[in-house]
Amino acid sequence: MARETSRRRRSGGRAGSAERRGSAAIEQMPWAPPINTDRPVEPLDEAGVQAIHDGAMRILEEIGIEFLNPEALDVLRGSGGCTINGENVRMGRDFVMEMIAKAPDQWTITPRNPDRQITMGGGHLNFGNVSSPPSYWDMEIAKKVTGTREMCQNLLKLSQYFNCIHFVGGYPVEPQDIHASIRHLDVLYDKLTLTDKVAHAYCLGKERVEDVMEMVRIAGGHTDAEFDAGPKMYTNINSTSPLKHDYPMLDGWMRLARRNQGLVVTPFTLAGAMAPVTMSGAVAQSLAEGLVAVVLAQIIRPGACCAIGTFTSNVDMKSGAPAFGTPEYMRATQMTGQLARFYGLPMRASGVCAANVPDGQAMWETSNSLWSAVQAGAHMVYHAAGWLEGGLIASPEKFVMDCEILQQIQRYMDPMLTATGVDEIAVDAVKEVGDQGHFFGIQHTQDRYTTAFYQPYLSDWRNFEAWEAAGGVWTAQRAHQTYKDIISSFEAPPMDVAIREELEAFVERRKSEGGAPTDF
């Protein structure tokens, strides 16, 4: 069988060629996932870290987590470290700490283009696209509409085009014009052919998980053994807060653990609704829900590559609606970062907002959430571009606007900005200018003027009169035009013809078999 033989038909597309293709629409920064060298913001003192840890452990010891998956219960029962009563699982803290200590504190995911490999852990910082909204909004349609395959494809093209997007999460918008039984096949085909970045699998039933793993294996030209040798993709599961893990997500989690793929668990805990109204209480509950999934993975495969995620925010206590990018959200993210380091696990955060259109509220809430991820020392930032309405809308204009922020974060992390060599301190340049004249014309400036400062592709730095004379175009309108320019000039990354044909044949065969079962 072909899959038993190593096939080195690499799927092409070096990062440099992707950057050159990018120049057709805008000038953007190169592919260079940033390294965060800043000290993390740590709002908790040592006693505070211990208090939240103790709270999480007491939840696991005294209350327990419901596991709604019989196979997971059997795995946990066989470990000898759990007390199980029906579907309720309790764990002692010594057992929990022993198990999570088996998880590596740093690991990599290698997609079909190995130049797009990302690292989880250390100072590595990776941004991903918006994932899973059912609806779509852009300035041309000018209303909230149901997602389609074409919309999904266009957002995938943006995800590939922008070098500041380092991995491609779930469906950037749910293409509801494709039947749910085969949706995963079409979207993963699009994802694997329109992008060459790290891909994701939803844990929504055996068939979907197994199909996605096989498609990623084919796209990478791997044998089964090569695929299983280390992460080529990842999943993200959510607990069902409060204090539950459901059947399909645990099923997929265990399947990917057995095949040595990346595992991210992110409880969705809204303080005041699905978690205590206090942020430290919400964080403690979130950690308890997340750590049990890490324990399960380590029992199945000691050393399984796991990360702990945070999606702890608050609700509007007047309406019950979720709020994002709030001061409470920021502190919860930073606190979770402290606890992730305490447990020795990489961390996932998110770039989110509650705004309904790409306006000022959207950008300040997103900026707050993105910078809290940076401050927390997160390694994977979901929904970093394109998210609106608390995750119910994907917007290409918002995507383009968010990528301006991501580029600025990447530039902020550039070590050249804090270099302190003789040329940087520039005493000779100060001496040359003295107390007369200016620095514009001297050689020190001329040698550096093209790279000295961040150059935006979207911000307009002209004064009001010049901006008005040029048409007075607002930011979201400029973003819309940039989006259209990118789509019109987009070139998919190269893929070996034989691999593409094998992917197509797999998709067609699985469609003929009915894809995945659904309730409708």
VOGU-3710 file (C-alpha; in Angstrom, 3 decimals, decimal comma):
1> maretsrrrr> 0,000/0,000/0,000  1,180/3,537/-0,763  0,836/4,615/2,854  3,352/1,990/3,975  6,085/3,553/1,853  7,805/6,805/2,685  6,749/9,375/0,097  8,868/12,497/0,012  6,706/14,395/-2,432  6,864/17,478/-0,310
11> sggragsaer> 4,026/19,816/-0,806  6,082/22,797/-1,718  5,892/26,474/-1,024  8,739/27,944/0,905  7,967/30,800/3,238  9,930/33,143/0,995  7,799/32,348/-2,036  4,680/32,973/0,038  6,050/36,381/0,982  6,720/37,262/-2,645
21> rgsaaieqmp> 3,162/36,316/-3,565  2,000/38,572/-0,759  3,588/41,644/-2,311  0,914/41,858/-5,034  -1,686/43,404/-2,721  0,253/44,880/0,212  3,754/45,011/1,606  3,728/42,900/4,743  6,238/41,615/7,240  7,900/38,241/6,523
31> wappintdrp> 6,908/34,908/8,022  8,615/35,033/11,414  6,573/33,763/14,384  7,695/36,072/17,177  9,653/35,119/20,256  8,305/36,780/23,377  11,295/37,797/25,482  9,364/40,070/27,846  8,770/39,093/31,432  5,154/37,964/31,725
41> vepldeagvq> 2,654/40,035/33,655  1,982/38,112/36,860  -0,811/39,632/38,955  -0,639/36,805/41,512  2,012/36,480/44,186  3,235/33,015/45,181  0,463/32,660/47,732  -2,110/33,554/45,079  -0,788/30,905/42,683  -0,961/28,325/45,453
51> aihdgamril> -4,487/29,409/46,388  -5,809/28,960/42,823  -3,938/25,667/42,473  -5,415/24,476/45,756  -8,873/25,522/44,574  -8,488/23,546/41,346  -7,237/20,502/43,235  -10,080/20,686/45,760  -12,579/20,738/42,884  -10,985/17,557/41,524
61> eeigieflnp> -10,728/15,878/44,941  -14,015/16,906/46,546  -16,446/17,596/43,679  -15,114/15,831/40,590  -15,689/16,147/36,854  -18,382/14,347/34,872  -16,949/12,230/32,026  -19,759/11,473/29,575  -17,715/8,915/27,652  -17,609/5,238/28,761
71> ealdvlrgsg> -14,251/4,573/27,090  -12,649/7,517/28,895  -14,096/6,254/32,163  -12,550/2,817/31,516  -9,157/4,406/30,825  -9,330/6,444/34,018  -10,592/3,462/36,013  -7,622/1,410/34,859  -5,130/4,059/35,959  -5,626/3,303/39,631
81> gctingenvr> -5,534/7,014/40,496  -9,188/7,957/40,239  -12,346/7,462/42,254  -15,269/6,906/39,887  -18,925/6,983/40,840  -21,095/6,589/37,765  -19,795/9,293/35,430  -18,240/11,393/38,198  -14,446/11,226/38,396  -12,389/12,478/41,325
91> mgrdfvmemi> -8,607/12,651/41,372  -6,093/13,270/44,122  -3,673/16,123/43,604  -0,584/13,920/43,815  -1,905/11,765/40,984  -2,821/14,826/38,907  0,625/16,378/39,323  2,343/13,074/38,553  0,398/12,712/35,309  0,741/16,266/34,003
101> akapdqwtit> 4,478/16,163/34,739  4,709/13,622/31,900  3,551/16,215/29,354  6,358/18,090/27,556  6,692/21,802/28,230  7,565/22,443/24,569  6,620/20,692/21,330  6,271/21,394/17,626  3,628/20,886/14,937  4,871/20,347/11,384
111> prnpdrqitm> 2,378/20,948/8,529  2,746/19,883/4,895  5,188/22,733/4,345  7,879/22,158/7,007  8,918/25,812/6,761  5,596/26,600/8,431  6,356/24,533/11,540  5,261/26,160/14,800  6,497/25,590/18,339  4,323/25,453/21,425
121> ggghlnfgnv> 6,224/26,452/24,548  9,224/28,539/25,519  8,914/32,096/24,267  7,160/31,111/21,043  4,054/33,091/20,104  1,722/31,872/17,336  -1,421/33,513/15,984  -4,361/31,759/14,304  -7,395/32,786/12,293  -10,979/33,108/13,474
131> ssppsywdme> -12,612/29,706/13,905  -16,174/28,381/13,951  -18,571/31,328/13,538  -21,850/30,287/11,890  -22,354/33,725/10,321  -20,485/36,179/8,107  -20,460/39,943/7,582  -18,631/42,132/5,125  -19,115/45,699/3,928  -20,343/44,634/0,501
141> iakkvtgtre> -23,163/42,456/1,845  -23,660/44,849/4,789  -25,731/42,424/6,840  -25,241/39,285/8,922  -25,630/36,211/6,708  -25,159/32,454/6,957  -21,675/31,205/6,086  -20,996/29,539/2,715  -18,123/27,557/1,237  -17,005/30,525/-0,861
151> mcqnllklsq> -16,853/32,729/2,236  -14,927/30,023/4,049  -12,504/29,698/1,136  -11,894/33,451/1,035  -11,112/33,522/4,750  -8,751/30,573/4,236  -7,032/32,587/1,521  -6,556/35,462/3,949  -5,203/32,963/6,494  -2,616/31,761/3,998
161> yfncihfvgg> -1,783/35,197/2,641  -0,941/36,928/5,909  2,454/35,924/7,274  1,368/36,961/10,779  -1,151/34,076/10,792  0,810/31,001/11,809  -1,830/28,270/12,036  -5,278/27,672/10,564  -7,823/26,747/13,213  -11,281/25,328/12,638
171> ypvepqdiha> -13,603/26,499/9,884  -13,102/30,290/9,619  -16,830/30,409/8,971  -19,199/27,440/9,013  -20,107/26,703/5,348  -23,734/25,792/5,822  -24,341/25,297/2,110  -22,478/21,967/2,505  -24,333/19,150/4,263  -22,940/18,484/7,730
181> sirhldvlyd> -22,162/14,857/6,877  -19,514/15,859/4,306  -18,688/19,410/5,379  -15,460/18,376/7,059  -14,241/16,694/3,869  -14,754/19,740/1,654  -13,429/22,247/4,166  -10,319/20,206/4,978  -9,676/19,735/1,276  -9,888/23,519/0,859
191> kltltdkvah> -7,728/24,098/3,924  -5,024/21,682/2,800  -4,905/22,988/-0,769  -5,401/26,727/-0,192  -2,991/26,837/2,779  0,196/25,079/3,798  0,021/25,998/7,475  -0,760/23,918/10,573  -4,319/22,558/10,438  -6,891/21,593/13,058
201> ayclgkerve> -9,448/18,797/13,521  -12,780/19,173/15,281  -13,550/16,400/17,770  -17,085/15,843/16,538  -17,284/12,099/16,092  -15,053/9,233/15,054  -15,486/9,686/11,313  -14,575/13,368/11,222  -11,472/12,915/13,364  -10,223/9,879/11,459
211> dvmemvriag> -10,932/11,526/8,090  -9,018/14,682/9,009  -6,012/12,754/10,302  -5,916/10,736/7,090  -6,208/13,843/4,907  -3,396/15,594/6,801  -1,287/12,443/6,450  -1,900/12,342/2,702  -1,219/16,072/2,265  2,117/15,712/4,033
221> ghtdaefdag> 3,164/12,701/1,990  3,623/10,661/5,179  3,429/6,995/5,982  1,434/6,072/9,065  4,658/5,748/11,048  5,878/9,182/9,937  2,546/10,744/10,815  2,597/9,178/14,281  6,204/10,205/14,936  5,177/13,704/16,056
231> pkmytninst> 2,375/16,259/15,708  1,411/17,177/12,151  -1,897/18,741/13,255  -3,816/19,400/16,459  -7,229/19,564/18,022  -8,805/21,893/20,532  -11,569/20,606/22,804  -13,789/22,479/25,224  -15,247/21,184/28,438  -18,967/21,624/28,941
241> splkhdypml> -18,826/23,989/31,869  -19,551/23,590/34,641  -17,577/20,403/35,342  -18,347/18,155/32,357  -16,543/16,655/29,375  -18,835/15,378/26,634  -18,702/12,200/24,570  -17,490/13,341/21,107  -14,752/15,670/22,284  -13,279/13,043/24,610
251> dgwmrlarrn> -13,523/10,486/21,804  -11,522/12,683/19,427  -9,094/13,664/22,188  -8,249/10,020/22,822  -7,920/9,235/19,112  -5,429/12,047/18,554  -3,543/11,161/21,732  -3,046/7,604/20,465  -1,613/8,971/17,226  0,685/11,488/18,907
261> qglvvtpftl> -0,966/14,640/17,568  -1,268/18,024/19,283  -3,858/18,376/22,044  -5,257/21,658/23,367  -7,990/21,756/26,012  -9,813/25,052/26,554  -12,689/25,243/29,049  -15,196/27,974/28,118  -15,926/29,455/31,517  -17,971/32,635/31,745
271> agamapvtms> -17,751/34,080/35,233  -21,201/34,614/36,671  -22,821/32,079/34,328  -20,896/28,783/33,977  -18,302/29,567/36,652  -18,060/31,577/39,882  -18,531/35,305/39,501  -15,056/35,901/40,962  -12,234/35,684/38,430  -9,926/33,595/40,622
281> gavaqslaeg> -12,774/31,146/41,207  -13,514/30,983/37,484  -9,833/30,374/36,729  -9,642/27,613/39,354  -12,662/25,858/37,840  -11,277/26,268/34,324  -7,967/24,723/35,354  -9,686/21,769/37,018  -11,711/21,099/33,854  -8,628/21,381/31,658
291> lvavvlaqii> -6,151/19,391/33,734  -8,313/16,255/33,806  -8,113/16,077/29,993  -4,323/16,355/30,198  -4,322/13,531/32,754  -6,423/11,367/30,416  -4,015/11,981/27,516  -0,983/11,110/29,638  -2,555/7,821/30,760  -3,198/6,915/27,121
301> rpgaccaigt> 0,199/8,065/25,857  2,769/9,260/28,415  4,447/12,329/26,955  1,436/13,283/24,824  1,771/16,859/23,545  -0,775/18,906/25,508  -1,516/22,572/26,074  -3,897/24,215/28,514  -6,191/26,908/27,149  -8,082/29,764/28,716
311> ftsnvdmksg> -11,385/31,187/27,594  -12,406/32,699/30,893  -14,347/35,932/30,630  -17,380/37,510/32,224  -20,979/38,135/31,259  -22,963/41,335/31,158  -24,874/40,933/34,402  -27,696/43,065/32,979  -28,368/40,841/29,967  -26,372/37,640/30,464
321> apafgtpeym> -24,536/38,228/27,174  -20,833/37,248/27,029  -18,311/40,083/27,225  -14,775/39,893/25,842  -11,630/41,976/25,994  -12,695/43,281/29,394  -10,353/44,043/32,311  -11,652/40,848/33,932  -10,864/38,838/30,798  -7,341/40,259/30,721
331> ratqmtgqla> -6,632/39,413/34,350  -8,049/35,905/33,979  -5,761/35,328/30,986  -2,719/36,585/32,875  -3,543/34,461/35,918  -3,987/31,386/33,745  -0,569/32,080/32,249  0,964/31,981/35,704  -0,712/28,679/36,464  0,253/27,200/33,066
341> rfyglpmras> 3,901/27,900/33,923  3,329/26,403/37,386  2,108/23,190/35,715  4,777/23,252/33,006  2,270/23,306/30,136  2,138/25,461/26,993  -0,795/27,861/26,931  -3,509/28,871/24,474  -5,358/32,206/24,650  -7,656/34,087/22,229
351> gvcaanvpdg> -8,140/37,385/20,394  -11,809/38,175/20,930  -14,439/40,899/21,152  -18,179/41,304/21,597  -18,608/43,976/18,909  -20,976/43,301/16,015  -19,113/45,170/13,244  -15,445/46,153/12,712  -15,644/49,415/14,628  -13,788/51,061/17,493
361> qamwetsnsl> -15,262/48,734/20,103  -14,126/45,740/18,049  -10,564/46,997/17,934  -10,129/48,058/21,555  -11,614/44,816/22,860  -9,510/42,750/20,450  -6,377/44,725/21,308  -7,030/44,151/25,003  -7,436/40,422/24,512  -4,419/40,089/22,205
371> wsavqagahm> -2,118/42,031/24,492  -3,314/40,081/27,525  -2,302/36,913/25,644  1,142/38,393/25,027  1,436/39,501/28,643  0,331/36,077/29,872  3,062/34,318/27,899  0,600/32,463/25,665  2,028/30,276/22,907  -1,079/29,837/20,747
381> vyhaagwleg> -3,575/32,667/20,224  -6,847/31,500/18,678  -9,249/33,811/16,831  -6,495/36,414/16,440  -7,991/37,775/13,208  -11,557/38,092/11,976  -13,740/37,533/15,080  -16,945/39,504/15,797  -20,105/39,202/17,936  -18,554/36,937/20,554
391> gliaspekfv> -17,604/34,373/17,923  -20,879/34,330/15,986  -19,611/36,386/13,011  -16,491/36,179/10,849  -15,543/39,319/8,919  -12,816/39,771/6,289  -12,515/43,488/7,084  -11,973/42,664/10,754  -9,446/40,023/9,670  -7,406/42,599/7,749
401> mdceilqqiq> -7,646/45,123/10,603  -6,585/42,547/13,188  -3,551/41,536/11,138  -2,319/45,130/11,420  -2,315/44,637/15,206  -0,585/41,266/14,880  2,152/42,767/12,723  2,651/45,491/15,308  2,991/42,859/18,037  5,506/41,010/15,887
411> rymdpmltat> 7,465/44,231/15,355  7,241/45,011/19,080  9,025/41,706/19,730  11,838/42,483/17,251  15,101/42,348/19,249  16,501/45,158/17,106  14,208/47,593/18,916  16,047/46,996/22,174  19,571/46,552/20,798  22,155/48,554/22,759
421> gvdeiavdav> 25,316/48,380/20,649  27,483/51,349/19,758  25,495/52,013/16,577  22,223/51,931/18,500  23,295/54,227/21,311  24,525/56,489/18,496  26,638/58,949/20,461  28,569/59,832/17,292  25,310/60,705/15,548  24,310/62,952/18,446
431> kevgdqghff> 27,748/64,581/18,294  27,435/65,140/14,529  24,117/66,981/14,876  24,912/68,681/18,155  22,444/71,312/19,251  21,805/72,550/15,712  20,063/71,029/12,743  18,282/67,667/12,643  18,885/63,962/12,184  17,036/63,503/8,872
441> giqhtqdryt> 20,009/63,988/6,573  22,895/62,408/8,451  24,340/59,091/7,281  23,302/57,252/10,450  19,655/57,972/9,601  20,051/57,400/5,864  21,483/53,937/6,485  18,451/52,931/8,543  15,463/54,977/7,457  13,712/52,208/5,487
451> tafyqpylsd> 13,741/49,736/8,376  13,921/51,934/11,458  10,191/52,009/12,176  7,135/49,860/11,645  5,421/50,533/8,308  1,663/49,883/8,371  -0,258/48,542/5,405  -3,638/49,761/6,686  -3,172/52,719/9,039  -3,351/56,150/7,393
461> wrnfeaweaa> -0,860/58,588/8,931  -1,696/61,613/6,771  -3,148/64,714/8,377  -6,866/65,363/8,179  -6,701/67,626/5,117  -4,623/65,143/3,107  -6,824/62,234/4,217  -9,970/64,193/3,306  -8,561/65,193/-0,081  -7,823/61,532/-0,824
471> ggvwtaqrah> -11,478/60,643/-0,292  -11,769/60,443/3,498  -11,774/56,647/3,507  -12,374/55,142/6,953  -10,335/52,218/8,234  -12,922/49,477/7,660  -13,403/50,678/4,074  -9,661/50,527/3,458  -9,656/47,042/4,980  -12,442/45,983/2,617
481> qtykdiissf> -10,445/47,107/-0,411  -7,337/45,340/0,898  -9,370/42,155/1,331  -10,652/42,377/-2,247  -7,145/43,004/-3,588  -5,753/39,992/-1,721  -8,474/37,652/-2,981  -8,173/38,844/-6,579  -4,409/38,221/-6,654  -4,272/35,121/-4,447
491> eappmdvair> -2,122/32,169/-5,518  -2,492/28,884/-3,642  0,705/27,294/-2,333  2,013/24,532/-4,595  1,030/20,923/-4,007  2,338/17,801/-5,704  -0,135/16,680/-8,374  -0,165/13,082/-7,149  -0,905/14,195/-3,585  -3,746/16,431/-4,744
501> eeleafverr> -5,205/13,560/-6,724  -4,925/11,252/-3,727  -6,716/13,831/-1,552  -9,460/14,236/-4,145  -9,911/10,474/-4,393  -10,129/10,139/-0,614  -12,741/12,902/-0,385  -14,840/11,372/-3,162  -14,663/7,891/-1,631  -15,698/9,118/1,805
511> kseggaptdf> -18,538/11,130/0,302  -19,780/8,023/-1,510  -19,711/6,219/1,847  -21,881/8,915/3,404  -19,227/10,866/5,290  -20,080/11,256/8,973  -23,456/10,434/10,545  -25,693/13,358/11,479  -29,045/13,881/13,143  -30,542/15,480/10,022
//
